C-alpha cells in the first residue's frame, strides 16, 4: 500500500501534464503559409468555433483561421478578448479561391449563418467580443457588404433592424492553437456547445422566412 500511493501520485501528475499539453490555451497557432492565388476575407460572427466550421464547408474555401480583429491592443489573447475590454471581436480569416467562390457569395453565406439583428452579441454569447461584423479590405468589398445589408433590409425578412457593422480591416491576430479547427479536434464538446447555443435553432426559424421573401439562406453544397 505504501508503494502503491507514490505510484498513483506519479501517474496522476503525469496524466495532468499530458492533459495540459493537449488543452493548453497559450500555444501559438500553427498556420500554413498563404498560397499563391488565394484571397482572404474577414468576418466576425460570434463564437469563432462556429463561424470557422460553417465557412470550412463552403466550396472554394481552402482554410479558415480563428482569431481576433477590430480592437486597439496588440497580440490579444483569448483571455484578454473575453474580458470585452480590448475592442477585439472573435473573428475568422477565410482563405478562398476567387476563381471558384466570389466575395459576394462569402458575404451572402456569412449573413445566412448569423443573427444580423442582435446588437449585443450572437445567440448565447453576449458581450462586445461577440458582435457581428464584416471587415472590408477595399471599397469594392465595402459596397458588396452594403448591398447585401440593403437587400436583406428591403426584403422585410427580419423584424428588427440589421446591426452587423462594416469596418475597415486593419490587422488580424490568429487565436491560440487550441481554438483552431476546434470542431474537428473536439467534436463532442463542439456539438454540445453548438446545440445549446441557439444558433441552429435560430437559423431553422429564420431561413424559411427568408425563403418566402426571396432572399433564401445560402447553404454549403
N, C-alpha and C positions, 0 to 999 in steps of 0.2 A: 504493500500500500504506500509506504514511504517513497518507493521508487516510482510508483505509478503517478503520483501527484506532480513531480517535476516534469515527467514526460508529457502529461496532459497540458501543463502550463506552457511548455515549449511549443507544443502543437497548436495551442490556441494563439500564441503570439505569432507563429509562422503564418497561420491562416489569416490573421488580421493584416499582416503585411501584404500578403498576396491580394486580399480584398481591396486594400487601399491602393495598391498599384493598378488594379483593374478599374477602380472607380475614382481615381484622384481627379480633382477638379482644376488643377493648376498646370497640367501638361499642355504645352502649345500644340496647336493643330498641325497635323502632318498633311500638307497640301501638295497636290501635283501642280507643276507649273502650267500656266495658261498656254494652251496650244495655239499655233498659228491659225488664223481664220475663225477663231472663237470670239464671240462677243459676250459682254457681261451686262446684266441688268440687276437693279437693286430694289427690293421690296421689304416692307415691314408689315406683317400680318398677324401680330400677336405672337404666341409661342412659336419660336423658330423651328422646333422639332416638327410641328405640323406643316408649316409653310414649306420647309425643306422637303418633307415627304411628299407633299402634293406636287411640287414642281418636278421632282425626280420622275414622276410618272408620265410627264409630257414629252411626246416625240420631238426630237430636235434639241432637247436639253441634255447636255453631257455630264454636268455636275452641278450640285447645289451646295453651298457652304453656309453654315450658320455663323452669325456674328453680330456685330453691333455697329450702328451708324446713327448719325444725326446729332450727336452730342458735342460737348465742349471739352471733355477730358481726353487725354491721350492714353493709349494702352488700357482701355477699360477691361474689367473682368466681370464674370457673371455675378459675383457678389456685389461689386460696386454698381453695376447696372440695375440689379434687382432692388437696390435701395431707392430707385426712382429719383436720384439726385444728380445724375450725370448728364441728363438730357439725351442720352443714347436710347435707341429703340432696339429691341431684338429684331434683327433683320437677316436677310439672306442675299448672297450673291448667286445669281443664276448664270451659269455658263451655257451658251447655246450657239447653235449653228444658224446664222441668219438666212442661209440658203434653204433651210428646212422649216424653220419656225420664225415668224416675224415678231417684232416688238409689240405690234398691235395685238397679236394673239396672246403674248405673255400678259399684257395688260388685262385683256378680257378674261383670261384664265385666272389671274390674281383676284379680280373682283368677283369671280364666281366661287371663291373659296374663303371669303371673309364676310364679316358684317360691316359694311362701309358706313353704317349709321350709328355705330357705337362711339360716343365721344370720350369714353374713359378707359378703353382697353379693348379686349377681344374675348367674348364669352366668359369663362370662369376666371380668366386672368385679367385683373383690373389694375390700373396704375399707368403712369406715364410711359414706362418702358414697353408697354404692350399696345400702344397706339398704332393705328394702321397708317401707312404712308407709302408713296411712290417716290423714289429718289431718282430724278431725271438727270441725264448726263449731257443733254443737248436741248435746244429749243424744239427740235422735232419730237423728241420723247415727251417733252412737256405738253406739246399740242396734242399728242396722241392720248396722253392721260386726261387732259381737259375734255377732249372729245368723248372719251368713254364715260366720264362723270356726267357730262351733259346728256349723253344718250340714255343712261340709266335713270337720271333725274326726270327727263322728259317722258320716259315710259310710264311713270306712275307706279312702278312695281314696288317701291318702298314707301312705307307710311311715315317715314321720318327723313329729314334732310341727310344727304350724304356728307360725311365729315372727314373722310380719308383725305389727307393732305398731300399736295405735290411739293416736294422740297428739292432744291438743287443738291446734287451729290457732292460731297466733299471727300470723305475718306471712309473706308470700310475696314473694321478690325475683326479678323476671324475669331470666333469663340474658341474656347479650350477644346482639346481633342475629345473629351468626354461627351461633348454635345454634337459632334459631327456624326452624321448617319445614325442618330440615336434610334430611329425607328427600326433599323435593321440590326443594330448591335444589342438593343434591349427591347425586343418585340413585345414581350408580355407587359412590361411596365408602360411602354408607349401606348399600346392598345387600351390598357386600363385607363391611363390618363386621358387619352383622346375620347374614349367612350363616355367619360364622366365630365368632359369639358363643356359640352353643349354645342360644340362646333358642328358636328354632323347632324344633330337634331335640328339646328337652325337651318342648315343647307337643305335638309329634306323638306322643310316647310317653305323656304323662300324660292327654291328653284322651280317648283310647279307654278308659283305665282309669276315669276319672271317669264316662264314659257308662255303664259296666257297674254303677256304684254309684248310678245315678240322680241324679247331680249333673253333668250334661254341661257342658262348656265353653261359655260364651256367646260367639258369634261375631257379627261385624257382618254385616248382611244386604246 
